[in-house]
Amino acid sequence: MTDPVAPKTQDLLRLGDFLPYRLAVTSNLVSRLVAKAYQSRFGLTIWEWRVVAILGEGVPMTAQAIADSAAMDKVSVSRAVRSLVERALVRRESHGSDGRARLLHLTAAGEAVYRDITPVALAEEAALVEELTPDEIELLADLLDRLRHRAEGLMGE
């Protein structure tokens, strides 16, 4: 006789097949792969690099806006910003409309680091996707965008 409370085999969660888990593992591995290329050379953590990369696009942002745009933990962003400010790679400037908020910018040294790291990061990306066809790369980008937008929509509900 079977236990009426026990879940059926088909109802069990197999973590290796669970899409959110697979995405998280893949994201962590890819982040560590790219980080390997710049951590020893530039002394940046993954979080610091992400802040530099976001600010490297040339739009001043608050730490909260960076956390929101990259779905990063605010504490990790704050630590990264503090470290980058101490290293004179990022500077804070008062935000005109909000006296408490500070806009973040790359300093000249931060911009130089961004320019130096960019080809390294792009080379790692190219190595990662070299076994995919251009159509597969485009499909993957589209699917990731759709999943991100769907997750954002579900988070707002």
Helices and strands as residue ranges (DSSP letters): G 9-11, G 15-17, H 19-42, H 46-55, H 63-69, H 74-86, E 90-95, E 98-106, H 108-129, H 134-156
